[in-house]
Amino acid sequence: MTFSILAHDPETGAIGGAAATGSLCVGGWVLRGDLAAGMSASQGAAPSTFWGEDVLHCMRDGSDASRAVGFVTARDQGREHRQLSALDMTGGTAAFTGSENKDVKGSIEFTGGIASGNMLKGNDVLPALVDGFVRSDLAFGDRLLASLLAARDAGGDYRGLLSAALLVLHSDRPPLTLRIDHHSDDPVGALKQLHQKATTGDYAKLARQVPVSTDRERVLD
């Protein structure tokens, strides 16, 4: 019931993900990230409430994306109703798609990223999700949004779309986590507008003053 993309930006070191679905609150359900581990997207017909965090925990402990996804999914008896994708901090990717998810479903790996989806309107949606990202020359967050827009225009979720989300993490910048939890018209378009407001003007100036993990004055016990 969801399509998502996870990617690594080699130019800035940022990692990020974007997702949209025909249900509510996709950002809270699907996307997870940790600069010590990578990114995950946990979705599907009966999405797990713990897969996203568990796969990050495995990668934080040293597993690559492939090993982490295999370990997490193999232990869950409900896995055939679920879908999981992961991106590690080297740009490695992996995914699992349970057989009970409705077609069109699957994943596409590309250099430094992975796109996944289920309940898609057609076979063109996942390729559009990838092409929208890799063919863009915009900044990283805008490229993730371009990916969602391309997938939406290719048909998206066959029920239509109700929510969309973006998560971008960078060691030298505050986390950017934006969510449109319900929008009956165009949640992806609304997310793009929110992103523009959040990355320009007074809000962006304020965000640049927020302490981040690499601050030299940060003291840890």
N, C-alpha and C positions, 0 to 999 in steps of 0.2 A: 504493500500500500504506500510505498515511499520510494523516492529516488534520492541518492546522496552521492557526494564526491568528497574524497579526501586527497590532499595534495601537500607536497613539500616545495618550498620556494628556495632554490639553491642560491639565489642572488642575495637574499636577506636572512636566510636561516629560519624563516617563519614556517609554521605548519598551520593548516587550516582545513575546514570542512564546511560544506553547505548541504542543505537538505530541504525537500518540500514533500508534502503529502496531502491526500484527500481527507485527512482527519485533523484533529486539533493538536496543537502544542508539540510540533515535531522537534523543536529545539530541545525541549526538556526530555523527550523520550530517546532521541536518536544519537545526538552528537556528544562526544566526550574527547577531551584532550589533556595532555600533560607534557610539558617540555622535557621532562626526564624520561618519557616513554614514547609518545607519538599521538596518533589520533585513532578514534574508533567510531563506527556507525553501527548501532544495533537496531534492527528493524525487522519487519516481516509480519505475517498474518497474526502471530501471537508473540510479539517481541519480548525478549528477555529483559528483566529489570536489572540484571547483574552482568550480562555478557560484556557490555561496553567497558565497565570498570575492571572486570576480571582480566580482559585481554590487555588493558593498559598495565595492570599489575604485573603480568607475565613479562611484558616488554621492558618494564622498569627494572625487573630482576635479571635482564640480559637476554631474553628470548627474542629472536627476530619475529617479524609479523607472521610468517608462515607457521612457525612452531607454536606461537601463542594462540593463533586461531584454531589450529588443530587440537591443542590441549583443552581449550575452553569448550569447544563445541562437542568434542567426543564424549564428555561426561554428562551431557544433558539429554534426558530421554525425550524432551519436547523439541529437540533441535530441528526436526523436519518441518516445523511450523515457523522457523525463525531464519533470519539472515544477518550475517555479521561481516563487516569489512574492517581492515586494520592497516595502518601506515606506521612503520617504525621510523626512528630518527635518522636512519641512513637512506630513507626513501623507499625501502622495501615494502611490499604490499602483499596482502592475502585476503581471501574471502571465502565464506561458506554460504550456500543457499539451500535451505531445506526443500525437499521435494513437494511438500504440501502447500508451499506458497503458490499463489495463482500467477499464471502467465499473463503477460510476458515478464520473465524474471531472469536474473543473472548478474554477472559482473564483467567489467572490462578493465584490465590493468594497462597502464601507460607509464612512461618514464616519470618516476617520482609521484605517482598517484594511482587511485583506483576509483571507479564509478560502479555503483550497484543500484539495483532496483527490483521491485516486484509490483504486480498489478499495473504494469505499464500498458499504455494504449496500443503500442506497436513496437516492432523491432528497431525502429529508427531512434527511439528515445535514448537508449544508453550511448550509442555512437554520437548523438547530438550533445549529450552531457560531456563527453570527452572532448569533442571538437570545439565546443564553446569555450573550454578552458585553454587547450593547447594552441588554438589559433589566435587567441587574444594577446595583444601586446600591452595591456593595461597593468596597473598595479595589482598585487596579488589578490587582495580582497575583491577588486572589481572583476578579476578573471574568474573567481569562484562564482560571482553573481552572473557573469556572462554565461557560465556553464548552466546554471539553473534556468536562465531565460531561454537558452537554446533547447533544453529538454522540455520546458513548458510548451514552447512553440512547436515541438515535434510530437506533441500529444500528451506528455506527462502521465500522471496517474489517470487511469481510465474513468475514475469517478469524478474527475475535476480536482481542484486544489483548494485547501482551506488554510494551510499554514506553511511557513517557510522560516529558515533559520540560517545564520552564518556564525562561525566561530573561527577566530584567527588568533594564534598565540605567537609571541616573539619575545625573546629574553630581554630586549631593551625597550619594550613598549608595554603599556597596559594591555590586558586581554581585551579583545573586541568580541563581544558576544551579543548578537542582535537576534531578536525573535519577533515574528508576527504570528501570534498564537491562534488568531481566528480572523479571516478576511474572506468573505464569501465571493468577492469579485476577482481579485488578483493579488494573492499574498506575495508572490515573487516580485511583482512590480512595487508593492508596498515596501518590501524588504530593501529593494534598490533605493527607494526614496529615503528610507531610514538610514541606510548606510551613507548616503550623501550628506545627510544632516550630521551624522555622528563623526564624520571624518573631515569636516570643514567648519569654519566659523568658530564661535566662542566655545562650543563643546570640545572641539579638537584641541584648542589652546589649553583648556582645562585638563584634558586627558594627558597632554604632554608633561604636566607638572606632577602627575601621580607617581609615587615611588614604584619601582619595578625590582625584580629579583636580582638584577646585576648592579643595583646602587652600591657605590663604594662605602657609604655610611651605614649600610645595613649590618646589624650585629646579630649573630646567631649564637645561642647558648651551646 
